[in-house]
Amino acid sequence: MSGGAITAWAVIGIVGGWLAHPVVEAWRGVAPVVTWAQPMLLLLIAATLGVTAWVTHRQLQVRGERIEAHQAVNRLVLARACALVGALLAGGYLGYAISWLGYDMSTAAGDRLVRSAVAAVAGTTIVIAARLLEHACRVRKPDEN
């Protein structure tokens, strides 16, 4: 997966997240609330991807075991999809956090900004873990050590 594709999805997320605040607030009268559940769920997904990457790396690279072709393809597709979605989510939450800059941080705006920023970091960890899983799925060439 190219870094350009991940960056493009992140930029789309930033614009969408930044626009979500004024658009939803104008439409519903109140901006979306970000609870601690969102960043915690994203961190759980990142941890799951990280463990899968570690297990895959140990299987293929360290112990030299083989896995079924469909398992390898499934893990690779999972990694690529999660890298793109993680970038989109990270950008979306970052854009939403940016949209709250300049507001009184002692109000709900401060909570939204902090929780959105933590969710953006969690989305970034999804991208990192997905890239590690993608790298772990690579098959060594016979002449590599």
Order of alpha helices (4+ residues) and beta strands (2+ residues): alpha-alpha-alpha-alpha
